[in-house]
């Protein structure tokens, strides 16, 4: 049996020789339009799940595509337990992607990956296919070099982008069989200073759809104007009044559970805040930042809760004129929550607030499209130290410890089901434009990400 050092060197040599093949495999997966929120892309999502199964089967891992619930998208689970008494690592990723709209803002077709100036452009290249395939390729090279030095499990889901229930249900039902020493949630990235990051916390999510209804049919705005209830007017006013002009959320009790930062956190944030604000302006193309007075940009992007309207539909929106008072309007609203905010309590409070703000003749129905609590992660453990060392060896930079603004809903289910440390990190650069047109990933980050995971796994095996 090869020593871990011999195995490491052999795997790294294989990875160095397989760069073109590893990139070609990523392009192959990126061509699958696995958009989970679109029913017409369901077959593509299932095809992506089977694509991953085929690659893991080739490694000699025991792999299955699990249909957890009717109408859901399958979970891919793959195990290899060839190292008795050695540590066990679970690696998480998701094969679903966001819709590519608006298509006319893409410089190249979103599902036809293209490399320009050292960057891959395609939907899902950063979130999450480039990330998760880097872990698969790392394990592939370890098998080719003589088998990984630890036991490995992959769990890939197809509902991360829609806060689906399939993987949480699978974890809750099978927690006793999923014991592991660490969970690598490889769905993060680097900061604006090009440092790798390791999450100390993730914001939670409460995603709502508001449906406003007034008259039974659309009405003539001349004949009925001044007397007919207008769902668009009401819904716009409700959304506007949920935040004041300074960006302060007006829901009673909304901030009661928000933890104040420590003195050490504040001192660290003050050192980084100017660069964070400049980077946000540069990456977003915005002319100015909208930050609640008294808070820093770095604080607002990770450690403060948020409320944003994500979409608004109602009435006549085509070319030309149609003077109607619409019968219906709808809007999508998302809230990002921080420790120790409870999504259920926030849902109850915002529901009460919305109902109090409606106007005569307009009824508001609220649907919950997704909900996930915030997550805190310890970074004081052997697996976290191994990952930070691997990043340092490959990228030559220290790992930044950050509270992350985004949400990975299944993280809390991993914590509850398996109780192992969560390592939330990844290889996407700060300006990857995930969820936006022209999503991109540095080719170098993808290839060095493979090396990082190889070194991380070998460190766990020592």
DRENDO-1510 file (C-alpha; in Angstrom, 1 decimal, always signed):
<recs>
REC; n; res; u; v; w
REC; 1; UNK; +0.0; +0.0; +0.0 .
REC; 2; UNK; +1.4; +3.4; -1.0 .
REC; 3; UNK; +2.2; +5.9; +1.7 .
REC; 4; UNK; +0.0; +9.0; +1.7 .
REC; 5; UNK; +3.0; +11.1; +0.4 .
REC; 6; UNK; +3.6; +8.8; -2.5 .
REC; 7; UNK; -0.1; +8.7; -3.2 .
REC; 8; UNK; -0.3; +12.5; -3.1 .
REC; 9; UNK; +2.6; +13.0; -5.5 .
REC; 10; UNK; +1.2; +10.4; -8.0 .
REC; 11; UNK; -2.3; +12.0; -7.9 .
REC; 12; UNK; -0.9; +15.5; -8.4 .
REC; 13; UNK; +1.2; +14.2; -11.4 .
REC; 14; UNK; -1.9; +12.6; -12.9 .
REC; 15; UNK; -3.9; +15.8; -12.4 .
REC; 16; UNK; -1.2; +17.9; -14.1 .
REC; 17; UNK; -1.2; +15.6; -17.1 .
REC; 18; UNK; -5.1; +15.5; -17.3 .
REC; 19; UNK; -5.8; +19.3; -17.5 .
REC; 20; UNK; -7.3; +19.2; -20.9 .
REC; 21; UNK; -9.5; +16.1; -20.1 .
REC; 22; UNK; -10.6; +17.6; -16.8 .
REC; 23; UNK; -11.7; +20.8; -18.6 .
REC; 24; UNK; -13.5; +18.8; -21.3 .
REC; 25; UNK; -15.5; +16.9; -18.7 .
REC; 26; UNK; -16.5; +20.2; -17.1 .
REC; 27; UNK; -17.6; +21.5; -20.5 .
REC; 28; UNK; -19.7; +18.4; -21.0 .
REC; 29; UNK; -21.6; +18.8; -17.8 .
REC; 30; UNK; -22.1; +22.6; -18.4 .
REC; 31; UNK; -23.8; +21.8; -21.7 .
REC; 32; UNK; -26.6; +20.1; -19.7 .
REC; 33; UNK; -29.3; +22.8; -19.1 .
REC; 34; UNK; -30.2; +21.5; -15.6 .
REC; 35; UNK; -32.5; +24.4; -14.5 .
REC; 36; UNK; -34.4; +23.0; -11.6 .
REC; 37; UNK; -37.1; +25.8; -11.4 .
REC; 38; UNK; -38.3; +25.2; -15.0 .
REC; 39; UNK; -40.6; +22.1; -15.5 .
REC; 40; UNK; -39.5; +21.8; -19.1 .
REC; 41; UNK; -35.9; +21.2; -17.9 .
REC; 42; UNK; -36.8; +18.4; -15.6 .
REC; 43; UNK; -35.5; +15.7; -18.0 .
REC; 44; UNK; -32.2; +17.7; -18.3 .
REC; 45; UNK; -31.9; +17.7; -14.5 .
REC; 46; UNK; -32.4; +13.9; -14.4 .
REC; 47; UNK; -29.8; +13.5; -17.2 .
REC; 48; UNK; -27.3; +15.5; -15.2 .
REC; 49; UNK; -27.9; +13.3; -12.2 .
REC; 50; UNK; -27.2; +10.2; -14.3 .
REC; 51; UNK; -24.2; +11.9; -15.9 .
REC; 52; UNK; -22.7; +12.2; -12.4 .
REC; 53; UNK; -23.6; +8.6; -11.5 .
REC; 54; UNK; -21.8; +7.3; -14.6 .
REC; 55; UNK; -18.6; +9.1; -13.7 .
REC; 56; UNK; -18.7; +8.0; -10.1 .
REC; 57; UNK; -19.5; +4.4; -11.1 .
REC; 58; UNK; -16.3; +4.4; -13.2 .
REC; 59; UNK; -14.3; +5.0; -10.1 .
REC; 60; UNK; -15.6; +1.9; -8.5 .
REC; 61; UNK; -17.8; +3.7; -6.0 .
REC; 62; UNK; -21.2; +2.4; -5.0 .
REC; 63; UNK; -23.5; +4.9; -6.5 .
REC; 64; UNK; -27.3; +5.3; -6.7 .
REC; 65; UNK; -29.7; +7.9; -8.0 .
REC; 66; UNK; -32.4; +8.2; -5.3 .
REC; 67; UNK; -35.9; +9.5; -6.0 .
REC; 68; UNK; -36.8; +10.7; -2.6 .
REC; 69; UNK; -40.2; +12.2; -3.2 .
REC; 70; UNK; -42.8; +12.3; -5.9 .
REC; 71; UNK; -42.2; +15.2; -8.2 .
REC; 72; UNK; -38.8; +15.9; -6.7 .
REC; 73; UNK; -35.4; +15.8; -8.4 .
REC; 74; UNK; -33.1; +12.9; -7.5 .
REC; 75; UNK; -30.3; +12.8; -5.0 .
REC; 76; UNK; -27.0; +11.2; -6.2 .
REC; 77; UNK; -25.3; +9.3; -3.4 .
REC; 78; UNK; -22.0; +7.6; -3.9 .
REC; 79; UNK; -19.9; +5.7; -1.3 .
REC; 80; UNK; -16.4; +4.2; -1.1 .
REC; 81; UNK; -15.3; +2.6; +2.2 .
REC; 82; UNK; -12.0; +1.0; +1.3 .
REC; 83; UNK; -10.0; +2.4; +4.2 .
REC; 84; UNK; -11.2; +0.8; +7.5 .
REC; 85; UNK; -10.3; +2.8; +10.6 .
REC; 86; UNK; -9.4; +5.9; +8.5 .
REC; 87; UNK; -11.4; +9.2; +8.5 .
REC; 88; UNK; -14.6; +9.6; +6.5 .
REC; 89; UNK; -15.3; +12.7; +4.3 .
REC; 90; UNK; -18.7; +13.6; +2.8 .
REC; 91; UNK; -18.6; +16.0; -0.2 .
REC; 92; UNK; -21.7; +18.0; -1.1 .
REC; 93; UNK; -22.6; +19.8; -4.3 .
REC; 94; UNK; -25.6; +20.5; -6.5 .
REC; 95; UNK; -26.2; +19.8; -10.2 .
REC; 96; UNK; -29.1; +22.2; -10.7 .
REC; 97; UNK; -28.5; +25.8; -12.0 .
REC; 98; UNK; -30.3; +29.1; -12.1 .
REC; 99; UNK; -32.3; +30.1; -15.3 .
REC; 100; UNK; -30.0; +32.0; -17.7 .
REC; 101; UNK; -32.4; +35.0; -18.2 .
REC; 102; UNK; -32.0; +37.6; -19.6 .
REC; 103; UNK; -30.5; +35.8; -22.6 .
REC; 104; UNK; -29.7; +39.0; -24.6 .
REC; 105; UNK; -27.2; +40.0; -22.0 .
REC; 106; UNK; -25.0; +36.9; -22.5 .
REC; 107; UNK; -22.0; +37.4; -24.7 .
REC; 108; UNK; -22.0; +33.7; -25.6 .
REC; 109; UNK; -24.8; +31.1; -25.2 .
REC; 110; UNK; -25.2; +30.1; -21.6 .
REC; 111; UNK; -25.1; +26.4; -22.2 .
REC; 112; UNK; -22.3; +26.4; -24.7 .
REC; 113; UNK; -19.3; +27.0; -22.5 .
REC; 114; UNK; -16.6; +29.3; -24.0 .
REC; 115; UNK; -13.2; +30.3; -22.7 .
REC; 116; UNK; -12.2; +34.0; -23.0 .
REC; 117; UNK; -9.1; +35.4; -21.5 .
REC; 118; UNK; -8.6; +32.5; -19.2 .
REC; 119; UNK; -12.2; +32.3; -18.0 .
REC; 120; UNK; -15.0; +29.8; -18.6 .
REC; 121; UNK; -18.3; +31.5; -19.4 .
REC; 122; UNK; -21.4; +29.3; -18.9 .
REC; 123; UNK; -24.4; +29.0; -16.6 .
REC; 124; UNK; -23.4; +26.9; -13.6 .
REC; 125; UNK; -19.6; +27.0; -14.2 .
REC; 126; UNK; -19.2; +28.7; -10.8 .
REC; 127; UNK; -22.4; +27.7; -9.1 .
REC; 128; UNK; -22.0; +24.8; -8.7 .
REC; 129; UNK; -20.6; +22.6; -11.5 .
REC; 130; UNK; -17.1; +23.9; -11.6 .
REC; 131; UNK; -16.9; +23.5; -7.8 .
REC; 132; UNK; -18.4; +20.0; -7.5 .
REC; 133; UNK; -16.7; +18.6; -10.6 .
REC; 134; UNK; -13.3; +19.7; -9.2 .
REC; 135; UNK; -14.0; +17.4; -6.2 .
REC; 136; UNK; -15.0; +14.5; -8.4 .
REC; 137; UNK; -11.8; +14.9; -10.5 .
REC; 138; UNK; -9.7; +15.1; -7.4 .
REC; 139; UNK; -11.1; +11.8; -6.2 .
REC; 140; UNK; -10.7; +10.4; -9.7 .
REC; 141; UNK; -7.0; +11.2; -9.7 .
REC; 142; UNK; -6.6; +9.7; -6.2 .
REC; 143; UNK; -8.2; +6.4; -7.4 .
REC; 144; UNK; -5.9; +6.3; -10.4 .
REC; 145; UNK; -2.9; +6.9; -8.2 .
REC; 146; UNK; -3.8; +3.9; -5.9 .
REC; 147; UNK; -7.1; +4.7; -4.1 .
REC; 148; UNK; -7.9; +7.6; -1.7 .
REC; 149; UNK; -6.3; +7.5; +1.7 .
REC; 150; UNK; -9.7; +8.0; +3.4 .
REC; 151; UNK; -13.3; +6.9; +3.0 .
REC; 152; UNK; -15.4; +9.1; +0.7 .
REC; 153; UNK; -19.0; +9.9; +0.1 .
REC; 154; UNK; -20.5; +12.2; -2.5 .
REC; 155; UNK; -24.0; +13.6; -2.1 .
REC; 156; UNK; -25.3; +15.7; -5.0 .
REC; 157; UNK; -28.8; +17.3; -5.1 .
REC; 158; UNK; -30.8; +18.9; -7.9 .
REC; 159; UNK; -32.9; +21.3; -5.9 .
REC; 160; UNK; -30.5; +23.7; -4.2 .
REC; 161; UNK; -31.6; +26.6; -6.4 .
REC; 162; UNK; -35.3; +26.1; -5.5 .
REC; 163; UNK; -34.8; +25.3; -1.8 .
REC; 164; UNK; -36.2; +21.8; -2.5 .
REC; 165; UNK; -37.2; +19.1; +0.0 .
REC; 166; UNK; -35.7; +16.0; -1.5 .
REC; 167; UNK; -32.2; +16.1; +0.1 .
REC; 168; UNK; -33.4; +17.3; +3.5 .
REC; 169; UNK; -35.9; +14.4; +3.6 .
REC; 170; UNK; -33.1; +12.0; +2.5 .
REC; 171; UNK; -30.8; +13.3; +5.3 .
REC; 172; UNK; -33.5; +13.1; +7.9 .
REC; 173; UNK; -34.5; +9.6; +7.0 .
REC; 174; UNK; -30.9; +8.2; +6.7 .
REC; 175; UNK; -28.9; +10.2; +9.2 .
REC; 176; UNK; -28.0; +7.1; +11.2 .
REC; 177; UNK; -26.4; +5.6; +8.1 .
REC; 178; UNK; -24.5; +8.7; +7.1 .
REC; 179; UNK; -22.0; +9.0; +9.8 .
REC; 180; UNK; -19.0; +11.0; +8.7 .
REC; 181; UNK; -16.1; +13.0; +10.2 .
REC; 182; UNK; -16.5; +16.1; +8.1 .
REC; 183; UNK; -18.8; +17.5; +5.4 .
REC; 184; UNK; -17.2; +19.5; +2.6 .
REC; 185; UNK; -19.8; +21.9; +1.3 .
REC; 186; UNK; -17.9; +22.9; -1.9 .
REC; 187; UNK; -20.2; +25.7; -2.9 .
REC; 188; UNK; -18.4; +28.9; -2.0 .
REC; 189; UNK; -15.5; +30.9; -3.3 .
REC; 190; UNK; -12.8; +33.6; -2.9 .
REC; 191; UNK; -13.1; +37.1; -1.5 .
REC; 192; UNK; -12.4; +40.3; -3.4 .
REC; 193; UNK; -8.7; +40.2; -2.3 .
REC; 194; UNK; -8.4; +36.8; -4.0 .
REC; 195; UNK; -8.1; +34.9; -0.8 .
REC; 196; UNK; -9.9; +31.6; -0.3 .
REC; 197; UNK; -12.7; +31.7; +2.2 .
REC; 198; UNK; -14.1; +29.4; +4.9 .
REC; 199; UNK; -17.5; +30.2; +6.2 .
REC; 200; UNK; -18.1; +30.9; +9.9 .
REC; 201; UNK; -21.8; +31.5; +9.2 .
REC; 202; UNK; -24.4; +31.4; +6.4 .
REC; 203; UNK; -27.4; +33.6; +6.2 .
REC; 204; UNK; -30.8; +31.8; +6.2 .
REC; 205; UNK; -33.6; +32.4; +3.7 .
REC; 206; UNK; -37.3; +33.1; +3.8 .
REC; 207; UNK; -38.7; +33.4; +0.2 .
REC; 208; UNK; -42.3; +34.6; -0.2 .
REC; 209; UNK; -44.7; +35.1; -3.1 .
REC; 210; UNK; -47.4; +37.7; -2.5 .
REC; 211; UNK; -50.6; +37.5; -4.5 .
REC; 212; UNK; -52.9; +40.6; -4.4 .
REC; 213; UNK; -56.4; +40.4; -5.8 .
REC; 214; UNK; -59.0; +43.1; -6.2 .
REC; 215; UNK; -61.9; +43.2; -8.7 .
REC; 216; UNK; -63.1; +40.0; -10.5 .
REC; 217; UNK; -61.7; +41.3; -13.8 .
REC; 218; UNK; -59.5; +44.0; -15.2 .
REC; 219; UNK; -61.3; +47.3; -15.3 .
REC; 220; UNK; -61.3; +50.5; -17.4 .
REC; 221; UNK; -59.1; +53.0; -15.6 .
REC; 222; UNK; -61.3; +55.9; -16.7 .
REC; 223; UNK; -64.7; +54.5; -15.8 .
REC; 224; UNK; -63.6; +52.8; -12.6 .
REC; 225; UNK; -60.6; +54.9; -11.7 .
REC; 226; UNK; -61.0; +56.5; -8.2 .
REC; 227; UNK; -63.3; +53.8; -6.9 .
REC; 228; UNK; -61.9; +50.4; -7.9 .
REC; 229; UNK; -59.2; +48.7; -5.7 .
REC; 230; UNK; -55.9; +48.5; -7.5 .
REC; 231; UNK; -53.7; +45.4; -6.5 .
REC; 232; UNK; -50.6; +46.9; -8.1 .
REC; 233; UNK; -50.9; +50.1; -6.1 .
REC; 234; UNK; -51.5; +48.2; -2.9 .
REC; 235; UNK; -48.7; +45.7; -3.4 .
REC; 236; UNK; -46.2; +48.3; -4.4 .
REC; 237; UNK; -47.0; +50.3; -1.3 .
REC; 238; UNK; -46.8; +47.2; +1.0 .
REC; 239; UNK; -43.4; +46.3; -0.4 .
REC; 240; UNK; -42.2; +49.9; -0.1 .
REC; 241; UNK; -43.3; +50.2; +3.5 .
REC; 242; UNK; -41.6; +47.0; +4.6 .
REC; 243; UNK; -38.3; +49.0; +4.4 .
REC; 244; UNK; -37.9; +52.7; +5.1 .
REC; 245; UNK; -35.8; +55.1; +2.9 .
REC; 246; UNK; -32.7; +54.3; +4.8 .
REC; 247; UNK; -33.0; +50.5; +4.2 .
REC; 248; UNK; -34.2; +49.7; +7.8 .
REC; 249; UNK; -36.7; +46.9; +7.8 .
REC; 250; UNK; -39.9; +48.0; +9.5 .
REC; 251; UNK; -41.3; +44.6; +10.5 .
REC; 252; UNK; -41.9; +44.7; +14.3 .
REC; 253; UNK; -39.4; +42.6; +16.2 .
REC; 254; UNK; -37.4; +41.9; +13.1 .
REC; 255; UNK; -34.0; +42.7; +14.6 .
REC; 256; UNK; -34.6; +41.5; +18.1 .
REC; 257; UNK; -32.5; +38.3; +17.7 .
REC; 258; UNK; -29.7; +39.7; +15.6 .
REC; 259; UNK; -26.4; +39.2; +17.3 .
REC; 260; UNK; -24.2; +42.2; +17.7 .
REC; 261; UNK; -20.6; +41.8; +16.4 .
REC; 262; UNK; -17.7; +41.4; +18.7 .
REC; 263; UNK; -15.1; +44.0; +19.1 .
REC; 264; UNK; -12.6; +41.7; +17.3 .
REC; 265; UNK; -15.0; +41.3; +14.3 .
REC; 266; UNK; -15.6; +45.1; +14.1 .
REC; 267; UNK; -11.9; +45.8; +14.1 .
REC; 268; UNK; -11.3; +43.2; +11.3 .
REC; 269; UNK; -14.2; +44.6; +9.3 .
REC; 270; UNK; -12.9; +48.1; +9.5 .
REC; 271; UNK; -9.6; +47.0; +7.9 .
REC; 272; UNK; -11.4; +45.4; +5.0 .
REC; 273; UNK; -14.5; +47.5; +4.5 .
REC; 274; UNK; -13.2; +50.0; +2.0 .
REC; 275; UNK; -11.9; +47.2; -0.3 .
REC; 276; UNK; -15.2; +45.3; +0.0 .
REC; 277; UNK; -17.3; +48.4; -0.9 .
REC; 278; UNK; -15.0; +49.2; -3.9 .
REC; 279; UNK; -15.2; +45.6; -5.1 .
REC; 280; UNK; -19.0; +45.5; -4.8 .
REC; 281; UNK; -19.3; +48.6; -6.9 .
REC; 282; UNK; -16.8; +47.2; -9.5 .
REC; 283; UNK; -18.4; +43.8; -9.7 .
REC; 284; UNK; -22.0; +45.0; -9.8 .
REC; 285; UNK; -21.7; +48.0; -12.0 .
REC; 286; UNK; -23.9; +50.0; -9.6 .
REC; 287; UNK; -23.3; +53.8; -9.3 .
REC; 288; UNK; -23.7; +53.7; -5.5 .
REC; 289; UNK; -24.3; +51.3; -2.6 .
REC; 290; UNK; -27.5; +51.3; -0.6 .
REC; 291; UNK; -26.3; +50.6; +3.0 .
REC; 292; UNK; -28.3; +51.3; +6.1 .
REC; 293; UNK; -26.6; +54.2; +8.0 .
REC; 294; UNK; -24.3; +53.2; +10.7 .
REC; 295; UNK; -23.2; +49.9; +9.1 .
REC; 296; UNK; -20.3; +48.9; +6.9 .
REC; 297; UNK; -20.6; +47.2; +3.5 .
REC; 298; UNK; -18.8; +44.1; +4.7 .
REC; 299; UNK; -21.3; +43.9; +7.6 .
REC; 300; UNK; -24.3; +44.5; +5.4 .
REC; 301; UNK; -23.3; +41.7; +3.0 .
REC; 302; UNK; -22.9; +38.9; +5.5 .
REC; 303; UNK; -23.9; +39.8; +9.1 .
REC; 304; UNK; -27.1; +41.8; +8.7 .
REC; 305; UNK; -30.5; +40.5; +7.6 .
REC; 306; UNK; -32.1; +41.8; +4.4 .
REC; 307; UNK; -35.4; +42.1; +2.6 .
REC; 308; UNK; -35.6; +42.5; -1.2 .
REC; 309; UNK; -38.3; +42.4; -3.8 .
REC; 310; UNK; -37.1; +39.9; -6.5 .
REC; 311; UNK; -39.9; +40.3; -9.0 .
REC; 312; UNK; -43.2; +42.1; -9.7 .
REC; 313; UNK; -46.0; +41.2; -12.1 .
REC; 314; UNK; -49.4; +42.7; -12.8 .
REC; 315; UNK; -51.6; +44.5; -15.3 .
REC; 316; UNK; -50.6; +45.3; -18.9 .
REC; 317; UNK; -46.8; +45.2; -19.6 .
REC; 318; UNK; -46.7; +44.9; -23.4 .
REC; 319; UNK; -45.9; +47.5; -25.9 .
REC; 320; UNK; -48.3; +50.4; -26.4 .
REC; 321; UNK; -51.2; +51.5; -24.2 .
REC; 322; UNK; -53.9; +49.6; -22.3 .
REC; 323; UNK; -55.4; +51.7; -19.6 .
REC; 324; UNK; -56.6; +49.1; -17.1 .
REC; 325; UNK; -56.9; +48.6; -13.4 .
REC; 326; UNK; -55.7; +45.1; -13.0 .
REC; 327; UNK; -57.6; +42.5; -11.1 .
REC; 328; UNK; -54.4; +40.8; -9.8 .
REC; 329; UNK; -50.8; +41.4; -9.1 .
REC; 330; UNK; -48.0; +39.4; -7.6 .
REC; 331; UNK; -44.5; +39.9; -6.2 .
REC; 332; UNK; -41.7; +37.7; -5.0 .
REC; 333; UNK; -39.9; +38.9; -1.8 .
REC; 334; UNK; -36.8; +37.3; -0.2 .
REC; 335; UNK; -35.4; +37.8; +3.3 .
REC; 336; UNK; -31.9; +36.8; +4.2 .
REC; 337; UNK; -31.7; +36.0; +7.9 .
REC; 338; UNK; -28.8; +35.9; +10.3 .
REC; 339; UNK; -28.1; +33.9; +13.5 .
REC; 340; UNK; -30.3; +33.7; +15.7 .
REC; 341; UNK; -33.3; +34.7; +13.6 .
REC; 342; UNK; -36.0; +32.1; +13.3 .
REC; 343; UNK; -37.7; +31.8; +9.9 .
REC; 344; UNK; -41.0; +30.8; +11.4 .
REC; 345; UNK; -41.1; +33.7; +13.7 .
REC; 346; UNK; -40.1; +36.1; +10.9 .
REC; 347; UNK; -42.8; +34.6; +8.7 .
REC; 348; UNK; -45.4; +35.2; +11.3 .
REC; 349; UNK; -44.3; +38.8; +11.9 .
REC; 350; UNK; -44.1; +39.8; +8.2 .
REC; 351; UNK; -47.5; +38.1; +7.5 .
REC; 352; UNK; -49.1; +40.3; +10.2 .
REC; 353; UNK; -47.3; +43.4; +8.9 .
REC; 354; UNK; -48.4; +42.8; +5.3 .
REC; 355; UNK; -52.1; +42.2; +6.3 .
REC; 356; UNK; -52.0; +45.4; +8.3 .
REC; 357; UNK; -50.8; +47.4; +5.3 .
REC; 358; UNK; -53.3; +46.2; +2.7 .
REC; 359; UNK; -56.1; +48.5; +1.5 .
REC; 360; UNK; -59.9; +48.1; +1.2 .
REC; 361; UNK; -60.9; +45.7; -1.5 .
REC; 362; UNK; -57.5; +44.1; -1.9 .
REC; 363; UNK; -56.8; +40.7; -0.5 .
REC; 364; UNK; -53.3; +39.4; +0.0 .
REC; 365; UNK; -52.4; +35.7; -0.1 .
REC; 366; UNK; -48.9; +34.8; +1.0 .
REC; 367; UNK; -47.1; +31.6; -0.3 .
REC; 368; UNK; -43.8; +30.4; +1.2 .
REC; 369; UNK; -41.6; +29.3; -1.7 .
REC; 370; UNK; -38.6; +28.5; +0.5 .
REC; 371; UNK; -37.3; +28.7; +4.0 .
REC; 372; UNK; -34.0; +27.8; +5.7 .
REC; 373; UNK; -32.5; +28.8; +9.0 .
REC; 374; UNK; -29.1; +30.6; +9.3 .
REC; 375; UNK; -26.1; +28.3; +10.0 .
REC; 376; UNK; -23.0; +28.8; +12.1 .
REC; 377; UNK; -19.9; +26.7; +11.5 .
REC; 378; UNK; -16.9; +26.0; +13.7 .
REC; 379; UNK; -13.5; +26.4; +12.0 .
REC; 380; UNK; -11.6; +25.1; +15.0 .
REC; 381; UNK; -11.2; +21.5; +14.0 .
REC; 382; UNK; -8.8; +19.2; +12.2 .
REC; 383; UNK; -10.7; +19.1; +8.9 .
REC; 384; UNK; -10.8; +23.0; +8.7 .
REC; 385; UNK; -7.1; +23.2; +9.5 .
REC; 386; UNK; -6.3; +20.6; +6.8 .
REC; 387; UNK; -8.3; +22.6; +4.2 .
REC; 388; UNK; -6.7; +25.9; +5.1 .
REC; 389; UNK; -3.3; +24.3; +4.8 .
REC; 390; UNK; -4.2; +22.9; +1.4 .
REC; 391; UNK; -5.4; +26.3; +0.2 .
REC; 392; UNK; -2.1; +27.9; +1.4 .
REC; 393; UNK; +0.0; +25.3; -0.4 .
REC; 394; UNK; -1.8; +25.7; -3.7 .
REC; 395; UNK; -2.8; +29.3; -3.9 .
REC; 396; UNK; -0.1; +30.8; -1.6 .
REC; 397; UNK; -2.7; +32.7; +0.5 .
REC; 398; UNK; -4.2; +32.5; +3.9 .
REC; 399; UNK; -7.9; +31.6; +4.1 .
REC; 400; UNK; -10.2; +34.3; +5.2 .
REC; 401; UNK; -12.8; +33.4; +7.8 .
REC; 402; UNK; -16.1; +35.1; +6.7 .
REC; 403; UNK; -19.8; +35.2; +7.5 .
REC; 404; UNK; -21.3; +34.5; +4.1 .
REC; 405; UNK; -24.3; +36.4; +2.7 .
REC; 406; UNK; -25.7; +33.7; +0.6 .
REC; 407; UNK; -27.7; +30.6; +1.8 .
REC; 408; UNK; -27.1; +26.9; +1.3 .
REC; 409; UNK; -30.4; +25.6; +2.7 .
REC; 410; UNK; -29.4; +22.0; +3.2 .
REC; 411; UNK; -26.4; +22.9; +5.5 .
REC; 412; UNK; -28.6; +22.9; +8.6 .
REC; 413; UNK; -30.0; +19.5; +7.6 .
REC; 414; UNK; -26.4; +18.1; +7.4 .
REC; 415; UNK; -25.7; +19.5; +10.8 .
REC; 416; UNK; -28.8; +17.9; +12.3 .
REC; 417; UNK; -28.5; +14.6; +10.5 .
REC; 418; UNK; -24.8; +13.8; +10.8 .
REC; 419; UNK; -23.5; +16.2; +13.4 .
REC; 420; UNK; -20.1; +16.5; +11.7 .
REC; 421; UNK; -18.2; +19.8; +11.1 .
REC; 422; UNK; -19.2; +21.7; +8.1 .
REC; 423; UNK; -16.5; +23.1; +5.8 .
REC; 424; UNK; -18.2; +25.6; +3.5 .
REC; 425; UNK; -15.8; +26.8; +0.9 .
REC; 426; UNK; -15.0; +26.6; -2.9 .
REC; 427; UNK; -13.1; +28.0; -5.8 .
REC; 428; UNK; -15.3; +30.6; -7.5 .
REC; 429; UNK; -13.8; +34.0; -7.8 .
REC; 430; UNK; -15.5; +37.0; -6.2 .
REC; 431; UNK; -16.7; +38.4; -9.5 .
REC; 432; UNK; -18.1; +35.0; -10.8 .
REC; 433; UNK; -21.5; +36.6; -11.5 .
REC; 434; UNK; -23.4; +33.5; -10.2 .
REC; 435; UNK; -27.1; +33.9; -10.9 .
REC; 436; UNK; -26.3; +36.6; -13.4 .
REC; 437; UNK; -25.6; +36.8; -17.2 .
REC; 438; UNK; -22.0; +35.9; -18.2 .
REC; 439; UNK; -21.4; +33.6; -15.2 .
REC; 440; UNK; -17.7; +32.8; -15.2 .
REC; 441; UNK; -15.0; +30.7; -13.6 .
REC; 442; UNK; -11.2; +31.1; -13.9 .
REC; 443; UNK; -9.8; +28.0; -15.6 .
REC; 444; UNK; -6.8; +28.3; -13.2 .
REC; 445; UNK; -9.2; +28.2; -10.2 .
REC; 446; UNK; -10.8; +25.1; -11.5 .
REC; 447; UNK; -7.5; +23.2; -12.1 .
REC; 448; UNK; -5.9; +24.4; -8.9 .
REC; 449; UNK; -9.2; +23.6; -7.1 .
REC; 450; UNK; -8.7; +20.0; -8.1 .
REC; 451; UNK; -5.2; +20.1; -6.6 .
REC; 452; UNK; -6.5; +21.7; -3.4 .
REC; 453; UNK; -9.0; +18.9; -2.8 .
REC; 454; UNK; -6.3; +16.3; -3.5 .
REC; 455; UNK; -4.0; +17.8; -0.9 .
REC; 456; UNK; -6.9; +18.3; +1.5 .
REC; 457; UNK; -8.0; +14.6; +1.3 .
REC; 458; UNK; -4.4; +13.4; +1.7 .
REC; 459; UNK; -3.9; +15.6; +4.8 .
REC; 460; UNK; -7.0; +14.0; +6.3 .
REC; 461; UNK; -5.4; +10.6; +5.6 .
REC; 462; UNK; -2.2; +11.3; +7.5 .
</recs>
